[in-house]
Amino acid sequence: MALSLYVLVFSVLLLVGSAWSSSAELEEPLARAGSHSLITCQDTSAAGKKLLFSTTFARSALFLQVRKERFNWPASGFSSTVINCIKVTDEIPNNYGGYVEITKGGLDSTYVEFLFTSQWYKRMSFSIEIYGPTPF
């Protein structure tokens, strides 16, 4: 009896959580990672690529929820440098990390907005690198 009550409560929580996360969908992304990382260029040491920005984006897990957060570069103000390479690497192994999408800007733009989405009740951590052209 007690076990079936726990199963029922857990099933209701799963249903409510999945309905909440699907209703909170955001706009269609400009770029979506097929895996957990998003890499728009392979060789960052090639001529014409200079590191503009580098950071780690990490968030803890939310209890029985999916976490969605946006990250903008530049954070405030503006950049006159055009982005020619973006590397966002999932730092959590075994496909337990989150997902990343570009929702605004990106390549050939002067800004970028990422949407990071965790997996259900999992933390996420990403390494972000943004490159632009080297000065002449």
RODO-211510 format. One record per residue (C-alpha): z negated, y negated, x. Coordinates in nm, 3 decimals, always signed. Layout:
BEGIN
{node {Z; Y; X}}
...
This chain:
BEGIN
{node {+0.000; +0.000; +0.000}}
{node {-0.101; -0.249; +0.269}}
{node {+0.201; -0.155; +0.483}}
{node {+0.445; -0.219; +0.196}}
{node {+0.282; -0.556; +0.134}}
{node {+0.337; -0.651; +0.500}}
{node {+0.699; -0.535; +0.482}}
{node {+0.754; -0.740; +0.166}}
{node {+0.600; -1.055; +0.316}}
{node {+0.799; -1.015; +0.636}}
{node {+1.123; -0.963; +0.440}}
{node {+1.061; -1.279; +0.238}}
{node {+0.992; -1.477; +0.558}}
{node {+1.316; -1.351; +0.711}}
{node {+1.513; -1.443; +0.401}}
{node {+1.361; -1.791; +0.376}}
{node {+1.413; -1.852; +0.748}}
{node {+1.777; -1.745; +0.745}}
{node {+1.851; -1.950; +0.432}}
{node {+1.686; -2.255; +0.591}}
{node {+1.877; -2.223; +0.917}}
{node {+2.214; -2.177; +0.743}}
{node {+2.156; -2.480; +0.520}}
{node {+2.075; -2.693; +0.823}}
{node {+2.420; -2.642; +0.978}}
{node {+2.565; -2.941; +1.156}}
{node {+2.923; -3.059; +1.195}}
{node {+3.189; -2.836; +1.350}}
{node {+3.165; -2.841; +1.731}}
{node {+3.442; -2.965; +1.959}}
{node {+3.370; -2.683; +2.204}}
{node {+3.166; -2.370; +2.147}}
{node {+3.054; -2.123; +2.408}}
{node {+3.172; -1.768; +2.348}}
{node {+2.870; -1.657; +2.544}}
{node {+2.555; -1.853; +2.610}}
{node {+2.703; -2.079; +2.878}}
{node {+2.977; -2.343; +2.857}}
{node {+3.191; -2.395; +3.168}}
{node {+3.503; -2.613; +3.149}}
{node {+3.602; -2.580; +3.517}}
{node {+3.549; -2.316; +3.782}}
{node {+3.561; -2.492; +4.118}}
{node {+3.336; -2.797; +4.128}}
{node {+3.385; -2.834; +4.504}}
{node {+3.756; -2.902; +4.452}}
{node {+3.894; -3.245; +4.529}}
{node {+3.852; -3.490; +4.246}}
{node {+3.508; -3.374; +4.125}}
{node {+3.185; -3.566; +4.190}}
{node {+2.849; -3.474; +4.036}}
{node {+2.752; -3.750; +3.792}}
{node {+2.447; -3.592; +3.631}}
{node {+2.235; -3.281; +3.667}}
{node {+1.924; -3.167; +3.478}}
{node {+1.750; -2.874; +3.314}}
{node {+1.717; -2.870; +2.936}}
{node {+1.432; -2.635; +2.833}}
{node {+1.248; -2.590; +2.506}}
{node {+0.981; -2.345; +2.394}}
{node {+1.026; -2.108; +2.101}}
{node {+0.941; -2.212; +1.748}}
{node {+0.734; -1.962; +1.550}}
{node {+0.971; -1.759; +1.328}}
{node {+1.240; -2.030; +1.348}}
{node {+1.559; -2.135; +1.520}}
{node {+1.537; -2.458; +1.720}}
{node {+1.834; -2.700; +1.717}}
{node {+1.836; -3.005; +1.940}}
{node {+2.091; -3.259; +2.052}}
{node {+2.126; -3.393; +2.405}}
{node {+2.337; -3.699; +2.494}}
{node {+2.480; -3.818; +2.825}}
{node {+2.441; -4.092; +2.908}}
{node {+2.106; -4.106; +2.730}}
{node {+2.140; -4.477; +2.666}}
{node {+2.388; -4.746; +2.756}}
{node {+2.733; -4.641; +2.863}}
{node {+2.931; -4.488; +3.147}}
{node {+3.272; -4.607; +3.259}}
{node {+3.341; -4.280; +3.440}}
{node {+3.556; -4.022; +3.263}}
{node {+3.416; -3.667; +3.254}}
{node {+3.645; -3.408; +3.413}}
{node {+3.414; -3.106; +3.429}}
{node {+3.111; -2.981; +3.235}}
{node {+2.896; -2.682; +3.332}}
{node {+2.610; -2.577; +3.104}}
{node {+2.455; -2.252; +3.222}}
{node {+2.207; -2.042; +3.024}}
{node {+1.914; -1.969; +3.255}}
{node {+1.757; -1.696; +3.042}}
{node {+1.890; -1.347; +3.126}}
{node {+2.001; -1.058; +2.904}}
{node {+2.148; -1.273; +2.624}}
{node {+1.801; -1.387; +2.510}}
{node {+1.879; -1.756; +2.567}}
{node {+2.028; -2.004; +2.325}}
{node {+2.376; -2.136; +2.258}}
{node {+2.544; -2.466; +2.346}}
{node {+2.821; -2.660; +2.176}}
{node {+2.988; -2.994; +2.245}}
{node {+2.979; -3.196; +1.922}}
{node {+3.104; -3.535; +2.047}}
{node {+3.290; -3.663; +2.352}}
{node {+3.328; -3.416; +2.637}}
{node {+3.619; -3.374; +2.876}}
{node {+3.838; -3.681; +2.927}}
{node {+3.568; -3.894; +2.762}}
{node {+3.295; -4.121; +2.900}}
{node {+3.014; -3.950; +2.707}}
{node {+2.915; -3.610; +2.574}}
{node {+2.681; -3.483; +2.304}}
{node {+2.556; -3.124; +2.318}}
{node {+2.395; -2.924; +2.041}}
{node {+2.157; -2.658; +2.174}}
{node {+2.055; -2.377; +1.938}}
{node {+1.791; -2.118; +2.022}}
{node {+1.785; -1.764; +1.898}}
{node {+1.533; -1.668; +1.632}}
{node {+1.182; -1.715; +1.776}}
{node {+1.315; -1.744; +2.136}}
{node {+1.288; -2.013; +2.398}}
{node {+1.591; -2.171; +2.565}}
{node {+1.666; -2.313; +2.907}}
{node {+1.998; -2.451; +3.033}}
{node {+2.118; -2.606; +3.356}}
{node {+2.349; -2.904; +3.281}}
{node {+2.600; -3.045; +3.530}}
{node {+2.848; -3.321; +3.445}}
{node {+3.125; -3.414; +3.687}}
{node {+3.366; -3.706; +3.712}}
{node {+3.647; -3.806; +3.945}}
{node {+3.569; -3.897; +4.304}}
{node {+3.628; -4.263; +4.389}}
{node {+3.944; -4.342; +4.585}}
